[in-house]
Amino acid sequence: MTGVGTATANADSVMDSVRLGADPVGVAVSPDGTRAYVATVDNDSVSVIDTATNDLIGTIPVGAGPLDVAVSADGKWMYVTTRDNSMSVIETATNAVADPVAVGVGAYGLAVAPDGTKVYVANVDEDSVSVIDTATREAVDIGGVGDGPIDVAVSPDGSEVYVANTVDDSVSVIDTATNAVLTTVSVGAEPRGIAVTPDGSHVYVTNSSGGSVSVIDTATNEAVAIDAVGDNLIGVAVTPDGSRVYVTAFNDDSVRVIDTATNTVIETLMVGDGPEAVAVSEDGSRAYVTNNNDATLSVVAIDSGKCTGSLCFGS
């Protein structure tokens, strides 16, 4: 038959794998998308990847056992939590490392406020969140959060901080104006990763035991569960347009893609051995996944979601 057009259903794909140092954990992407930074815990360093070539172009020595990494919105500063209860501060233009900032015991996940004035660090062994003033590099601790705070995310307007508490299965909500805990939300078993949608309307929480993802409505602070997502869920990241959530399933060696309109899993991507953290570039074109067991970084090409072909509407 002639004259019949076609439509192509696009899909995400793993386009590359980058060999890293031992035990990669946290990952972040620079705002301009040119660099990916990976905390490699057993090498006491941060690996620097050129995203144009997906080559490892350098390592930055930091404190003992780096676990998580975050970059300021202007791209000038990188912050890294380490197992020696400190936070390393790196100037990205030169990769120069400043004196570390002492934080709480068991520093793990961290996040930078949108305006860059504060960094928030979850201290899993101390049941606190450290708040670092980036101008003075002085820290104060917020108590009263849940048991075992392991990860943290900041709302897009900077007004609230969400803390995943892995021991008591909860998320603490902190008012950044007062550093007071506003409320506590019950989620699934052993929450691990946490991310906020770009419009601030929802928070997605991976639950490492039970295979579910909790979705918190920030207007009501009520949570619903997306069940049977994967085995040992850890990392989570939201695309810049808020349409998808990427979740790592450590025991499945996969990344699950969730459609936020329906809160259903729409895709499964096989990555390296033991995927842990995931970060999405600001243009939404790439996702970067650390694979802890085989010391690699998977690079995922994200489908634009646009239909291609002559049968597509408007073609």
BELBELKA-V330383 format. One record per backbone hydrogen bond with DSSP energy under -0.5 kcal/mol. CO is the residue of the C=O (numbers start at 0). NH is the residue of the N-H. Records with the same first field share a line. If there is no record, write none. Layout:
CO: NH ; NH
This chain:
2: 4
5: 310
6: 8
7: 9 ; 307
12: 14 ; 300
15: 298
17: 296
21: 41 ; 42
22: 40
24: 276
25: 38
27: 36
29: 32
33: 50
34: 29
35: 48
36: 27
37: 39 ; 46
38: 24 ; 40
39: 42 ; 43 ; 44
40: 43
43: 61
44: 39
45: 59
46: 37 ; 48
47: 56 ; 57
48: 35 ; 50
49: 52 ; 53 ; 54
54: 49 ; 56
57: 47
58: 60
59: 45
63: 82 ; 83
64: 82
66: 25
67: 80
69: 78
71: 74
75: 91
76: 71
77: 89
78: 69
79: 87
80: 66 ; 67
81: 84 ; 85
84: 102
85: 81
86: 100
87: 79
88: 97
89: 77 ; 91
90: 93 ; 94 ; 95
95: 90 ; 97
99: 101
100: 86
103: 106
104: 124 ; 125
105: 123
108: 121
110: 119
112: 115
116: 133
117: 112
118: 131
119: 110
120: 122 ; 129
121: 107 ; 123
122: 125 ; 126 ; 127
126: 144
127: 122
128: 141
129: 120 ; 131
130: 132 ; 139
131: 118 ; 133
132: 136 ; 137
137: 132
139: 130
140: 142
141: 128
145: 147 ; 148
146: 166 ; 167
147: 165
149: 108
150: 163
152: 161
154: 157
158: 175
159: 154
160: 173
161: 152
162: 164 ; 171
163: 149 ; 150 ; 165
164: 168 ; 169
168: 186
169: 164
170: 184
171: 162 ; 173
172: 181 ; 182
173: 160 ; 175
174: 177 ; 178 ; 179
179: 174 ; 181
182: 172
184: 170
187: 190
188: 208
189: 207
192: 205
194: 203
196: 199
200: 217
201: 196
202: 215
203: 194
204: 213
205: 191 ; 207
206: 210 ; 232
207: 209
208: 188
210: 228 ; 229
211: 206
212: 225
213: 204 ; 215
214: 216 ; 223
215: 202 ; 217
216: 219 ; 220 ; 221
221: 216
223: 214
224: 226
225: 212
229: 231
230: 250 ; 251
231: 249
234: 247
236: 245
238: 241
242: 259
243: 238
244: 257
245: 236
246: 255
247: 233 ; 249
248: 251 ; 252 ; 253
249: 252 ; 273
252: 270
253: 248
254: 268
255: 246 ; 257
256: 265 ; 266
257: 244 ; 259
258: 261 ; 262 ; 263
263: 258 ; 265
266: 256
268: 254 ; 270
271: 273 ; 274
272: 292 ; 293
273: 291
275: 234
276: 289
278: 287
280: 283
284: 301
285: 280
286: 299
287: 278
288: 297
289: 275 ; 291
290: 294 ; 295
294: 19
295: 290
296: 17
297: 288 ; 299
298: 14 ; 15 ; 300
299: 286 ; 301
300: 12
307: 7
308: 311
311: 314
